[in-house]
Amino acid sequence: MTTNPAAKPLVLIDAAGWLFRAYHALPPLSNPRGEPTGAIFGMVNMLKRLQKDYAPERIAVIFDAPGKTFREDIYPAYKANRDATPADLLHQWPIIVEMVKAMGLPVLSVSGVEADDVIGTLTRIGEAAGHEVLIVTSDKDMAQLVNERVKLVDTMKNRVMDPAGVVEKFGVPPERIVDYLALIGDTSDNIPGVPSVGPKTAAKWLTEYGSLDAIIARAEEIKGKVGEKLRDAIAQIPMSHDLATIRCDVELPLKLEELVPGAPDIDKLATIYRNSGFHRALEELGNLPQPKSATAAPAIAAGDSSQTELTVLPEFAPEEAPKVAELPPSAKTQAIAVLDEDALADMIAKLEAAELICVDTETDALDAMQSGLVGLAFATEAGHGWYVPLTHDYLGAPQQLDRTAVLARVKPLLEDPKKPKVGQHIKYDLNVLARHGVDVRGVAFDTMLESYVLDAAGNRHDMDTLAERYLGHKTISFSDVAGKGKSQITFNQVAIEEATQYSAEDADITLRLHQALYPKIAAEASLKSVFETIEMPLVPVLAAMEFAGVKVDAPLLVKISGELARRMDELQLEVFKAAGGEFNLGSPKQLQIILFDQLKLRVVSKTPKGDPSTAENVLEELSSEHPLPRLILDWRGLAKLKSTYADNLPKQVNPQTGRIHTSYHQAVAQTGRLSSNDPNLQNIPVRTADGRRIRQAFIAEDGNALLSIDYSQIELRLMAHFSGDERLQDAFRRGIDIHQATAAEVFGQPLDQVSAESRRSAKAINFGLIYGISAFGLAKQLGIGRGDAQDYIDRFFARYPGVKRFMETTKAQAHELGYVETMFGRRLYLPEIQSRNAAQRQYAERTAINAPLQGTAADLIKRAMIDVAEWLPTHAPDLRMILQVHDELVFEGPRAQLSELGPTIASRMCQAAQLAVPLVADWGIGANWDAAHVATGHASSAAS
């Protein structure tokens, strides 16, 4: 490979680039003591591989030195946008430097300049000495150094970039790379470019005009807004050019002839490997070949680094890896590992010929928005499955196909909308693949949702449970291959043989579950409709919302946390005063003693262990008898807001996107309601000042605003529709305040004289009755006698007799059929409706009354989400649907567009169903979620 046969290549390693890429590519590996080791692991493997591949006689590992460089003097904001080095990587940094030295490799860093400048200087020195120079990096800036003797090596993609490769990748030759960078800028280094000028425009101009100087000289010839922006930026372009230029005249502390590998320090390496838990590397030390030169490798202390890129290499040559392994089948699955191009081509041919493809991803974490893709599993016929391992990186892992190349091969299949796909909880796979550049289309079936639509309440909907229930098959569990608890490893550390059996079985069993479940759905027209028109179309909508995420104001949350803490301290003093002494407010046992032994309050209920309960409902009931229970409730409320939201939300910001990405769940709530977690956005109080304060921290990006659209009194409107009650329907058609109307009837007051207190009580009656509340429950809620509560209920039913008929009919249907249905055919089975236990039976009857209302409300907003998501790309591509909470949707986009299109979107939401009463949606716009929740307008549908 060298120009001078007597001179082997000079290998220059961009250490920081490698380490940061390894850190972000690898899972958070740790030694038995829990200390991070992933970056150390990546570095040792890569260096060993490089030494084996090139046996360099001249080599240097270059780190950035700590402190500022001359570029900050030129431009103080240089690299100002970069995050601090992660703490767990900082912990490994000195160990890595010591390990590189112990391996006998020269280490270089020079104060006042960057590693790039040291590499640039060594490159020109190496050229002059007749060496071919190989720069191990993925930093695009290094392309300016490339010539016939200088090449870039990208170990992750196993590519060597020569001058032709630079032109192929960037569209310009190496000598024009600095011009190119000055035009496009660099967001990671905070180098300002020309606004609106991207790689294609920069390459086009440089090809047409020849150089940056020529472009500037002829700037007046460039038309349009981009020409104006070029002319506006001319003053700062020379600075950007200077910042992007790698210096090749740095004064170095070592000469070229000193950059030789020395004898490894076996004892020091053994200590590092042993402490890191690298057992195979430790074993190999005994057979470590000695280098030709026994000269100790020189080292200049390395400092902190700046972020670039990195990768991990396997520990053996490609020819040592098995090419295709057909593994022993598990119970029923013939599992095939795809490890070479022939096996990949064979699998893809079968996928292309298949009528239905089951797809599954394997990742190194549960968070779809941050996990790395470890492998892909496919199945097309029962009993068979493929697994394509991509990034298994345990010591001794066989060579695997390049992830980028594999994704490029399967991308056309996965993105083909005419190729039906099936998966288990496939929304997760959609987001994992979307983050890796694959926009999966043609998602037709999800076995989790098939089970959920068949019987939402009957069982769990995870694959292991479904396999045992419907196939009589016990699957390989994740803990079987990855372990449990503290000893559990991430999937990239699972042996490929075991991973193949596990993953191929997952795909196979998912396909077989579909074959078992879907015919049951197809046999019931109503269930088929729910599955095919509501649940499955919603999957990509929710995936897109999760992918978009929402921005939060972390500094504001810190401020709110402080406010809540101060108020908690104030409340604590009031609690101590009311209790007559200090105690631990978070201790139920101590609270029991205060409430029931010292204050002698009555015991409302007991825990399963027989102790007096201090649950929320108990404290609510006792709050009318003593001030302490209410103070405790208030303190608990603040503590929950502080810990769950003010303190936790900033920790859940995705470092890659700067936004929070909640996960929406379709197959949890029995009524069809969506739920969310990480974070749970359904439980932020909207009617309290503290809850609204939390919502103020959910904000729009600069230049954008939020649009909130919320269905008004949806369940009461559905009760009017289902019950057919003429008075109730008439009130909604005429726009009368339904709570005011109920108050007028129940409390015998003229409509225009209903007090605020009477309206609040009527509201409790309205909502309480649609949830099947009893006279006893209503009496407790309103603080009145049971007889008065029963009188109110009787008056309510006298005014709205249709509501009572609906309740009686629905309960009768539940007893007869064992289930109730929503307006769109969703079923909720109620097995306890026939229970001999009166409490269980009554609970099932109350559920039967509410489920059609709550389930239909859930179906309505799902239908609205699907419709709006289909409408937005064509009519409002700059708007994104980002949140769904109860009966509310939240959108983000430019304020002017939200103001213009908000009424239209709200109107579309009102067309989600045709009811006997109008559907009404209130909408508002604001810079944050709370401000947007203040309605500034409303839309309404016509009643049928």
Secondary structure, DSSP 8 states (H G I E B T S, - for coil): --SSTTS--EEEEEHHHHHHHHHHHS---B-TTS-B-HHHHHHHHHHHHHHHHH--SEEEEE---SS-BHHHHH-TTTTTT-----HHHHHHHHHHHHHHHHTT--EE--TBS-HHHHHHHHHHHHHHTT--EEEE---GGGGGG-SSSEEEEETTTTEEE-HHHHHHHHSS-GGGHHHHHHHH-BTTTTB---TT--HHHHHHHHHHHSSHHHHHHTGGG--HHHHHHHHHHTTTHHHHHHHH---S----SS-GGG-------HHHHHHHHHHHT-HHHHHHGGG----S------B---------------SS-GGGS-S-EE----SS-EEEE--SHHHHHHHHHHHHH-SSEEEEEEESSS-TTT--EEEEEEESSTTEEEEEE----STT------HHHHHHHHHHHHT-TTS-EEESSHHHHHHHHHHTT-----EEEEHHHHHHHH-TTTS--SHHHHIIIII------HHHHH-SGGG---GGGS-HHHHHHHHHHHHHHHHHHHHHHHHHHHTSHHHHHHIIIIIHHHHHHHHHHHHH-BEE-HHHHHHHHHHHHHHHHHHHHHHHHHHTS---TT-HHHHHIIIIIIS------B-TTS-B---HHHHHHHTTT-HHHHHHHHHHHHHHHIIIIITTGGGGB-TTTSSB--EEESSSSTTS--EEESS--TTS-SSSHHHHHHHTTEE--TTEEEEEEEESSHHHHHHHHHH--HHHHHHHHTT--HHHHHHHHHTT--GGG--HHHHHHHHHHHHHHHTT--HHHHHHHHT--HHHHHHHHHHHHHH-HHHHHHHHHHHHHHHHHSEEE-TTS-EEE-GGGG-SSHHHHHHHHHHHHHHHHHHHHHHHHHHHHHHHHHHHHHH-TT-EEEEEETTEEEEEEEHHHHHHHHHHHHHHHHTSS--SS--EEEEEEESBHHHHTS-SEEEE----
